[in-house]
Amino acid sequence: MFAPTTKFLVIDDFATMRKIIKKVLNELGYTNVQEADDGATAWPKIQEEHAKGEPFQFVISDWNMPQMQGIVLLKHCRTDPRFKDIPFMLVTAESEQKQILEAAKAGVSNYVVKPFNSVTLKQKLEQVYAKVANQAKPAA
C-alpha cells in the first residue's frame, strides 16, 4: 500500500461524505488528509501545495459538485504536466457505463460508486497502488 505519510486531498461538496472518506483513510493509517468542497476550491489548492514543494500524492474526488465537477478537475490534472501522474479516484453515485467510460478516457486511476464501505475503498486504493507500483518498475 501507499506510505502512511501519503498526502491525500478529499474533495466533495458534502462535508459528511468528506468526513466518511477521511475516517476510512485514518483507519487505514493515513493521517495527512486535507479537504476541499468542490473542484473550484481544490484546483488552486493542488497548485499551491505543489508550488510549496508539498504536493498532494493522491486525490479522491466526488464527480457531481457545483462550481467544478470532479471529472473536470481530473481533466485539468491530466493535461497539466505537474499533475498528470497523480493517482486520482472518482467517487460518485453515477454508475452508468457512459460515465465510467468518460472517466477512463480522462485518465481516472479508479472509480468508486456510492454507497461504498471501508472495505471497498481499501480495495480500490490497493488497485491504484498496484498500478502505480507497476508503472514505477523499470522496463526489463
C-alpha atoms as an extended CHARMM CRD file, in Angstrom:
* protein
*
       140  EXT
         1         1  MET       CA              0.0000000000        0.0000000000        0.0000000000  PROA      1               0.0000000000
         2         2  PHE       CA              0.9090000000        3.6750000000       -0.1290000000  PROA      2               0.0000000000
         3         3  ALA       CA              3.2090000000        5.0330000000        2.5930000000  PROA      3               0.0000000000
         4         4  PRO       CA              1.4070000000        6.1880000000        5.7650000000  PROA      4               0.0000000000
         5         5  THR       CA              2.7370000000        9.7080000000        5.0770000000  PROA      5               0.0000000000
         6         6  THR       CA              0.9630000000        9.9070000000        1.6920000000  PROA      6               0.0000000000
         7         7  LYS       CA             -0.7000000000       13.3050000000        1.2990000000  PROA      7               0.0000000000
         8         8  PHE       CA             -4.3780000000       12.9790000000        0.2890000000  PROA      8               0.0000000000
         9         9  LEU       CA             -6.8510000000       15.5810000000       -0.9450000000  PROA      9               0.0000000000
        10        10  VAL       CA            -10.5010000000       14.6090000000       -0.4440000000  PROA      10              0.0000000000
        11        11  ILE       CA            -12.9970000000       16.6640000000       -2.4630000000  PROA      11              0.0000000000
        12        12  ASP       CA            -16.7630000000       16.5030000000       -2.0040000000  PROA      12              0.0000000000
        13        13  ASP       CA            -19.4430000000       19.1530000000       -1.6870000000  PROA      13              0.0000000000
        14        14  PHE       CA            -20.9830000000       17.2570000000        1.2570000000  PROA      14              0.0000000000
        15        15  ALA       CA            -18.9810000000       17.6200000000        4.4750000000  PROA      15              0.0000000000
        16        16  THR       CA            -20.4060000000       14.3200000000        5.7400000000  PROA      16              0.0000000000
        17        17  MET       CA            -19.0030000000       12.4490000000        2.7420000000  PROA      17              0.0000000000
        18        18  ARG       CA            -15.5790000000       14.0880000000        3.2310000000  PROA      18              0.0000000000
        19        19  LYS       CA            -15.6630000000       13.0230000000        6.8880000000  PROA      19              0.0000000000
        20        20  ILE       CA            -16.5500000000        9.4300000000        5.9550000000  PROA      20              0.0000000000
        21        21  ILE       CA            -13.6990000000        9.1710000000        3.4330000000  PROA      21              0.0000000000
        22        22  LYS       CA            -11.2780000000       10.8640000000        5.8350000000  PROA      22              0.0000000000
        23        23  LYS       CA            -12.3040000000        8.4550000000        8.6220000000  PROA      23              0.0000000000
        24        24  VAL       CA            -11.6730000000        5.4430000000        6.3760000000  PROA      24              0.0000000000
        25        25  LEU       CA             -8.2880000000        6.8410000000        5.3370000000  PROA      25              0.0000000000
        26        26  ASN       CA             -7.4200000000        7.4130000000        9.0080000000  PROA      26              0.0000000000
        27        27  GLU       CA             -8.4410000000        3.8220000000        9.8240000000  PROA      27              0.0000000000
        28        28  LEU       CA             -6.0860000000        2.6690000000        7.0610000000  PROA      28              0.0000000000
        29        29  GLY       CA             -3.2590000000        4.6380000000        8.6840000000  PROA      29              0.0000000000
        30        30  TYR       CA             -3.3280000000        7.7760000000        6.5200000000  PROA      30              0.0000000000
        31        31  THR       CA             -3.3700000000       10.9350000000        8.6210000000  PROA      31              0.0000000000
        32        32  ASN       CA             -2.1270000000       13.5290000000        6.1100000000  PROA      32              0.0000000000
        33        33  VAL       CA             -5.5510000000       14.2920000000        4.6250000000  PROA      33              0.0000000000
        34        34  GLN       CA             -6.8020000000       17.6970000000        3.5050000000  PROA      34              0.0000000000
        35        35  GLU       CA            -10.2580000000       18.5960000000        2.2180000000  PROA      35              0.0000000000
        36        36  ALA       CA            -11.9070000000       20.8070000000       -0.3970000000  PROA      36              0.0000000000
        37        37  ASP       CA            -15.6140000000       21.3540000000       -1.0530000000  PROA      37              0.0000000000
        38        38  ASP       CA            -15.5030000000       21.2570000000       -4.8600000000  PROA      38              0.0000000000
        39        39  GLY       CA            -13.1660000000       21.2860000000       -7.8400000000  PROA      39              0.0000000000
        40        40  ALA       CA            -13.0470000000       25.0800000000       -7.9670000000  PROA      40              0.0000000000
        41        41  THR       CA            -11.5230000000       25.2510000000       -4.4800000000  PROA      41              0.0000000000
        42        42  ALA       CA             -9.4240000000       22.1000000000       -4.9680000000  PROA      42              0.0000000000
        43        43  TRP       CA             -7.6540000000       23.1840000000       -8.1810000000  PROA      43              0.0000000000
        44        44  PRO       CA             -5.8680000000       26.2370000000       -6.6530000000  PROA      44              0.0000000000
        45        45  LYS       CA             -5.0970000000       24.1640000000       -3.5550000000  PROA      45              0.0000000000
        46        46  ILE       CA             -3.4490000000       21.4570000000       -5.7020000000  PROA      46              0.0000000000
        47        47  GLN       CA             -1.3380000000       24.1170000000       -7.4280000000  PROA      47              0.0000000000
        48        48  GLU       CA             -0.4160000000       25.9310000000       -4.1810000000  PROA      48              0.0000000000
        49        49  GLU       CA              0.7180000000       22.7710000000       -2.3950000000  PROA      49              0.0000000000
        50        50  HSD       CA              2.8030000000       21.8090000000       -5.4210000000  PROA      50              0.0000000000
        51        51  ALA       CA              4.3950000000       25.2800000000       -5.5230000000  PROA      51              0.0000000000
        52        52  LYS       CA              5.2860000000       24.9350000000       -1.8230000000  PROA      52              0.0000000000
        53        53  GLY       CA              7.0640000000       21.6690000000       -2.6060000000  PROA      53              0.0000000000
        54        54  GLU       CA              4.4530000000       19.6720000000       -0.6800000000  PROA      54              0.0000000000
        55        55  PRO       CA              2.2980000000       18.2250000000       -3.4810000000  PROA      55              0.0000000000
        56        56  PHE       CA             -0.7280000000       16.0410000000       -2.9430000000  PROA      56              0.0000000000
        57        57  GLN       CA              0.0990000000       12.4270000000       -3.7040000000  PROA      57              0.0000000000
        58        58  PHE       CA             -3.4640000000       11.1540000000       -4.1030000000  PROA      58              0.0000000000
        59        59  VAL       CA             -6.7680000000       12.8590000000       -4.9810000000  PROA      59              0.0000000000
        60        60  ILE       CA            -10.1640000000       11.3980000000       -4.1090000000  PROA      60              0.0000000000
        61        61  SER       CA            -12.9330000000       13.4800000000       -5.6500000000  PROA      61              0.0000000000
        62        62  ASP       CA            -16.6970000000       13.3700000000       -5.9460000000  PROA      62              0.0000000000
        63        63  TRP       CA            -17.9430000000       13.5970000000       -9.5340000000  PROA      63              0.0000000000
        64        64  ASN       CA            -21.0620000000       15.7510000000       -9.1120000000  PROA      64              0.0000000000
        65        65  MET       CA            -20.2760000000       19.0680000000       -7.4430000000  PROA      65              0.0000000000
        66        66  PRO       CA            -21.2260000000       22.7050000000       -8.0340000000  PROA      66              0.0000000000
        67        67  GLN       CA            -18.6630000000       25.1450000000       -9.4680000000  PROA      67              0.0000000000
        68        68  MET       CA            -16.3400000000       22.4730000000      -10.9330000000  PROA      68              0.0000000000
        69        69  GLN       CA            -17.1740000000       18.7870000000      -11.2180000000  PROA      69              0.0000000000
        70        70  GLY       CA            -14.6850000000       16.0740000000      -10.3480000000  PROA      70              0.0000000000
        71        71  ILE       CA            -14.3710000000       14.9440000000      -13.9690000000  PROA      71              0.0000000000
        72        72  VAL       CA            -13.3680000000       18.5000000000      -14.9660000000  PROA      72              0.0000000000
        73        73  LEU       CA            -10.7830000000       18.6140000000      -12.1750000000  PROA      73              0.0000000000
        74        74  LEU       CA             -9.4470000000       15.2450000000      -13.3270000000  PROA      74              0.0000000000
        75        75  LYS       CA             -9.0590000000       16.6090000000      -16.8710000000  PROA      75              0.0000000000
        76        76  HSD       CA             -7.2310000000       19.6940000000      -15.5350000000  PROA      76              0.0000000000
        77        77  CYS       CA             -4.8300000000       17.4370000000      -13.6450000000  PROA      77              0.0000000000
        78        78  ARG       CA             -4.2300000000       15.1110000000      -16.5940000000  PROA      78              0.0000000000
        79        79  THR       CA             -3.4650000000       17.9680000000      -19.0130000000  PROA      79              0.0000000000
        80        80  ASP       CA             -1.0350000000       19.6910000000      -16.6190000000  PROA      80              0.0000000000
        81        81  PRO       CA              2.4350000000       18.0650000000      -16.6910000000  PROA      81              0.0000000000
        82        82  ARG       CA              2.8610000000       18.7420000000      -12.9610000000  PROA      82              0.0000000000
        83        83  PHE       CA             -0.1630000000       16.6380000000      -12.0160000000  PROA      83              0.0000000000
        84        84  LYS       CA             -0.6390000000       14.2000000000      -14.8920000000  PROA      84              0.0000000000
        85        85  ASP       CA              0.6290000000       11.2100000000      -12.8990000000  PROA      85              0.0000000000
        86        86  ILE       CA             -1.0750000000       11.8830000000       -9.5700000000  PROA      86              0.0000000000
        87        87  PRO       CA             -3.3760000000        8.9980000000       -8.5920000000  PROA      87              0.0000000000
        88        88  PHE       CA             -6.9470000000       10.2870000000       -8.9310000000  PROA      88              0.0000000000
        89        89  MET       CA            -10.0310000000        8.4030000000       -7.7850000000  PROA      89              0.0000000000
        90        90  LEU       CA            -13.5770000000        9.4950000000       -8.5770000000  PROA      90              0.0000000000
        91        91  VAL       CA            -16.3460000000        8.7800000000       -6.0820000000  PROA      91              0.0000000000
        92        92  THR       CA            -19.8360000000        9.0110000000       -7.4680000000  PROA      92              0.0000000000
        93        93  ALA       CA            -23.4120000000        7.8240000000       -7.3590000000  PROA      93              0.0000000000
        94        94  GLU       CA            -23.2240000000        7.5420000000      -11.1490000000  PROA      94              0.0000000000
        95        95  SER       CA            -22.6890000000        4.0010000000      -12.3510000000  PROA      95              0.0000000000
        96        96  GLU       CA            -23.7400000000        4.3690000000      -15.9750000000  PROA      96              0.0000000000
        97        97  GLN       CA            -21.3700000000        2.8120000000      -18.4930000000  PROA      97              0.0000000000
        98        98  LYS       CA            -21.1450000000        6.1250000000      -20.3670000000  PROA      98              0.0000000000
        99        99  GLN       CA            -19.7230000000        7.9170000000      -17.3400000000  PROA      99              0.0000000000
       100       100  ILE       CA            -17.3610000000        5.0970000000      -16.4220000000  PROA      100             0.0000000000
       101       101  LEU       CA            -16.0100000000        5.2680000000      -19.9880000000  PROA      101             0.0000000000
       102       102  GLU       CA            -15.6840000000        9.0630000000      -19.8160000000  PROA      102             0.0000000000
       103       103  ALA       CA            -13.7100000000        8.7630000000      -16.5770000000  PROA      103             0.0000000000
       104       104  ALA       CA            -11.4720000000        6.0530000000      -18.0520000000  PROA      104             0.0000000000
       105       105  LYS       CA            -10.7810000000        8.1650000000      -21.1540000000  PROA      105             0.0000000000
       106       106  ALA       CA             -9.9510000000       11.1340000000      -18.9250000000  PROA      106             0.0000000000
       107       107  GLY       CA             -7.3380000000        9.0370000000      -17.1240000000  PROA      107             0.0000000000
       108       108  VAL       CA             -9.0120000000        8.2150000000      -13.8080000000  PROA      108             0.0000000000
       109       109  SER       CA             -6.9630000000        5.8590000000      -11.6350000000  PROA      109             0.0000000000
       110       110  ASN       CA            -10.0390000000        4.1950000000      -10.1710000000  PROA      110             0.0000000000
       111       111  TYR       CA            -13.7440000000        4.6920000000       -9.6090000000  PROA      111             0.0000000000
       112       112  VAL       CA            -15.8980000000        4.1030000000       -6.5130000000  PROA      112             0.0000000000
       113       113  VAL       CA            -19.6880000000        4.0070000000       -6.7170000000  PROA      113             0.0000000000
       114       114  LYS       CA            -21.6700000000        5.3270000000       -3.7380000000  PROA      114             0.0000000000
       115       115  PRO       CA            -22.7100000000        3.9440000000       -1.3930000000  PROA      115             0.0000000000
       116       116  PHE       CA            -19.4990000000        2.1300000000       -0.5090000000  PROA      116             0.0000000000
       117       117  ASN       CA            -17.8760000000        0.8150000000        2.6460000000  PROA      117             0.0000000000
       118       118  SER       CA            -14.3560000000        0.9260000000        4.0490000000  PROA      118             0.0000000000
       119       119  VAL       CA            -13.5070000000       -2.4890000000        2.5770000000  PROA      119             0.0000000000
       120       120  THR       CA            -14.4200000000       -1.2750000000       -0.9270000000  PROA      120             0.0000000000
       121       121  LEU       CA            -12.4010000000        1.9340000000       -0.5700000000  PROA      121             0.0000000000
       122       122  LYS       CA             -9.4020000000       -0.0260000000        0.7120000000  PROA      122             0.0000000000
       123       123  GLN       CA             -9.6390000000       -2.4310000000       -2.2590000000  PROA      123             0.0000000000
       124       124  LYS       CA             -9.8020000000        0.4800000000       -4.7120000000  PROA      124             0.0000000000
       125       125  LEU       CA             -6.7410000000        2.1030000000       -3.0690000000  PROA      125             0.0000000000
       126       126  GLU       CA             -4.8710000000       -1.2100000000       -3.2970000000  PROA      126             0.0000000000
       127       127  GLN       CA             -5.7550000000       -1.4770000000       -7.0080000000  PROA      127             0.0000000000
       128       128  VAL       CA             -4.4190000000        2.0370000000       -7.6360000000  PROA      128             0.0000000000
       129       129  TYR       CA             -1.2660000000        1.2430000000       -5.6490000000  PROA      129             0.0000000000
       130       130  ALA       CA             -0.6970000000       -1.8960000000       -7.7440000000  PROA      130             0.0000000000
       131       131  LYS       CA             -0.9860000000        0.1690000000      -10.9570000000  PROA      131             0.0000000000
       132       132  VAL       CA              1.3800000000        2.8600000000       -9.6350000000  PROA      132             0.0000000000
       133       133  ALA       CA              3.8870000000        0.2580000000       -8.4170000000  PROA      133             0.0000000000
       134       134  ASN       CA              3.8460000000       -1.4890000000      -11.8100000000  PROA      134             0.0000000000
       135       135  GLN       CA              4.3870000000        1.8050000000      -13.6620000000  PROA      135             0.0000000000
       136       136  ALA       CA              7.3330000000        2.6310000000      -11.4040000000  PROA      136             0.0000000000
       137       137  LYS       CA              9.1220000000       -0.6220000000      -12.2340000000  PROA      137             0.0000000000
       138       138  PRO       CA             11.9050000000       -0.1820000000      -14.8010000000  PROA      138             0.0000000000
       139       139  ALA       CA             11.3580000000       -1.9770000000      -18.0810000000  PROA      139             0.0000000000
       140       140  ALA       CA             13.3550000000       -5.2220000000      -18.2900000000  PROA      140             0.0000000000
